[in-house]
């Protein structure tokens, strides 16, 4: 077809189509989903999967972030353990009281500093 058209019309037309295509994709996605029944097919096929197969599907998605997820999980577990220990031993209440006192002192110093600045 390209050899019958003069002066690169085919390449100009294809370039123009490629430039304009992204503006029309938002209309195509719902149509394709509905025409192919992707949502229904994916849901029914995933429901049929065993937990091992489902894990094999999800694992590559999280594989590159696996170390980050493990470290974050470890940190959150450690923090939860500290909170639980603090509640059980009563040291969490003491820590909260100390924090309240420090915040009260800090706020009063800030208030005094702002009042002194306003007066000068």
C-alpha beads as a LAMMPS data file, in Angstrom:
LAMMPS data file: protein, C-alpha beads

120 atoms
119 bonds

1 atom types
1 bond types

-500.0 500.0 xlo xhi
-500.0 500.0 ylo yhi
-500.0 500.0 zlo zhi

Masses

1 110.0

Atoms # bond

1 1 1 0.000 0.000 0.000
2 1 1 2.819 2.406 0.882
3 1 1 4.436 2.183 -2.538
4 1 1 1.216 3.376 -4.247
5 1 1 0.919 6.546 -2.130
6 1 1 3.002 9.592 -3.061
7 1 1 5.486 11.473 -0.877
8 1 1 5.373 9.655 2.488
9 1 1 1.642 10.062 3.031
10 1 1 1.522 6.698 4.814
11 1 1 4.201 7.684 7.305
12 1 1 2.523 11.070 7.917
13 1 1 -0.836 9.371 8.470
14 1 1 0.613 6.795 10.866
15 1 1 2.495 9.515 12.792
16 1 1 -0.699 11.545 13.072
17 1 1 -2.643 8.494 14.261
18 1 1 -0.018 7.709 16.904
19 1 1 -0.127 11.304 18.169
20 1 1 -3.933 11.344 18.448
21 1 1 -4.438 7.808 19.787
22 1 1 -3.694 8.584 23.480
23 1 1 -6.530 11.133 23.467
24 1 1 -9.022 8.391 22.583
25 1 1 -7.839 5.546 24.825
26 1 1 -10.145 6.557 27.686
27 1 1 -13.087 5.613 25.444
28 1 1 -11.548 2.349 24.267
29 1 1 -10.807 0.800 27.668
30 1 1 -14.414 0.452 28.869
31 1 1 -15.514 -0.775 25.440
32 1 1 -12.808 -3.449 25.268
33 1 1 -13.480 -4.523 28.878
34 1 1 -17.170 -4.913 28.139
35 1 1 -16.711 -6.577 24.735
36 1 1 -14.219 -9.138 26.015
37 1 1 -15.810 -9.627 29.438
38 1 1 -12.422 -9.246 31.122
39 1 1 -13.682 -8.437 34.589
40 1 1 -15.986 -11.460 34.734
41 1 1 -13.364 -13.788 33.226
42 1 1 -10.610 -12.642 35.577
43 1 1 -12.860 -12.858 38.632
44 1 1 -14.105 -16.362 37.874
45 1 1 -10.675 -17.695 36.964
46 1 1 -9.061 -16.188 40.077
47 1 1 -11.794 -17.650 42.280
48 1 1 -10.967 -21.095 40.886
49 1 1 -7.269 -20.747 41.830
50 1 1 -5.815 -22.536 44.798
51 1 1 -4.046 -20.363 47.353
52 1 1 -0.667 -21.617 46.083
53 1 1 -1.461 -20.615 42.489
54 1 1 -2.818 -17.267 43.645
55 1 1 0.406 -16.632 45.581
56 1 1 2.415 -17.461 42.447
57 1 1 0.432 -14.829 40.548
58 1 1 0.959 -12.144 43.192
59 1 1 4.550 -12.910 44.162
60 1 1 6.234 -11.378 41.065
61 1 1 4.291 -8.163 41.612
62 1 1 5.731 -7.688 45.096
63 1 1 9.078 -9.388 44.487
64 1 1 11.085 -6.227 43.814
65 1 1 9.660 -4.602 46.971
66 1 1 9.950 -7.756 49.073
67 1 1 12.905 -6.554 51.153
68 1 1 11.163 -3.244 51.864
69 1 1 7.993 -5.072 52.906
70 1 1 9.949 -7.413 55.196
71 1 1 11.822 -4.527 56.854
72 1 1 8.631 -2.465 57.252
73 1 1 6.818 -5.480 58.721
74 1 1 9.675 -6.125 61.131
75 1 1 9.750 -2.502 62.246
76 1 1 5.975 -2.362 62.737
77 1 1 6.021 -5.645 64.650
78 1 1 8.840 -4.381 66.877
79 1 1 6.973 -1.117 67.523
80 1 1 3.757 -2.994 68.329
81 1 1 5.685 -5.213 70.741
82 1 1 7.143 -2.166 72.494
83 1 1 3.706 -0.592 72.835
84 1 1 2.264 -3.838 74.175
85 1 1 5.103 -4.200 76.664
86 1 1 4.687 -0.580 77.736
87 1 1 0.986 -1.090 78.340
88 1 1 1.532 -4.311 80.291
89 1 1 4.277 -2.907 82.518
90 1 1 2.709 0.525 82.987
91 1 1 5.757 2.288 81.583
92 1 1 3.735 3.606 78.636
93 1 1 1.605 5.720 81.008
94 1 1 4.755 7.140 82.617
95 1 1 6.223 7.915 79.196
96 1 1 3.018 9.682 78.096
97 1 1 3.055 11.750 81.297
98 1 1 6.666 12.780 80.668
99 1 1 5.826 13.705 77.068
100 1 1 2.874 15.814 78.206
101 1 1 5.080 17.652 80.704
102 1 1 7.784 18.279 78.099
103 1 1 5.212 19.536 75.589
104 1 1 3.678 21.827 78.222
105 1 1 7.112 23.283 79.033
106 1 1 7.981 23.679 75.357
107 1 1 4.690 25.408 74.571
108 1 1 5.051 27.785 77.505
109 1 1 8.598 28.694 76.357
110 1 1 7.340 29.281 72.820
111 1 1 4.479 31.405 74.131
112 1 1 6.875 33.445 76.294
113 1 1 9.244 33.917 73.357
114 1 1 6.434 35.046 71.032
115 1 1 5.065 37.415 73.691
116 1 1 8.526 38.915 74.216
117 1 1 8.932 39.361 70.438
118 1 1 5.505 41.012 70.145
119 1 1 6.281 43.487 72.954
120 1 1 9.562 44.667 71.383

Bonds

1 1 1 2
2 1 2 3
3 1 3 4
4 1 4 5
5 1 5 6
6 1 6 7
7 1 7 8
8 1 8 9
9 1 9 10
10 1 10 11
11 1 11 12
12 1 12 13
13 1 13 14
14 1 14 15
15 1 15 16
16 1 16 17
17 1 17 18
18 1 18 19
19 1 19 20
20 1 20 21
21 1 21 22
22 1 22 23
23 1 23 24
24 1 24 25
25 1 25 26
26 1 26 27
27 1 27 28
28 1 28 29
29 1 29 30
30 1 30 31
31 1 31 32
32 1 32 33
33 1 33 34
34 1 34 35
35 1 35 36
36 1 36 37
37 1 37 38
38 1 38 39
39 1 39 40
40 1 40 41
41 1 41 42
42 1 42 43
43 1 43 44
44 1 44 45
45 1 45 46
46 1 46 47
47 1 47 48
48 1 48 49
49 1 49 50
50 1 50 51
51 1 51 52
52 1 52 53
53 1 53 54
54 1 54 55
55 1 55 56
56 1 56 57
57 1 57 58
58 1 58 59
59 1 59 60
60 1 60 61
61 1 61 62
62 1 62 63
63 1 63 64
64 1 64 65
65 1 65 66
66 1 66 67
67 1 67 68
68 1 68 69
69 1 69 70
70 1 70 71
71 1 71 72
72 1 72 73
73 1 73 74
74 1 74 75
75 1 75 76
76 1 76 77
77 1 77 78
78 1 78 79
79 1 79 80
80 1 80 81
81 1 81 82
82 1 82 83
83 1 83 84
84 1 84 85
85 1 85 86
86 1 86 87
87 1 87 88
88 1 88 89
89 1 89 90
90 1 90 91
91 1 91 92
92 1 92 93
93 1 93 94
94 1 94 95
95 1 95 96
96 1 96 97
97 1 97 98
98 1 98 99
99 1 99 100
100 1 100 101
101 1 101 102
102 1 102 103
103 1 103 104
104 1 104 105
105 1 105 106
106 1 106 107
107 1 107 108
108 1 108 109
109 1 109 110
110 1 110 111
111 1 111 112
112 1 112 113
113 1 113 114
114 1 114 115
115 1 115 116
116 1 116 117
117 1 117 118
118 1 118 119
119 1 119 120
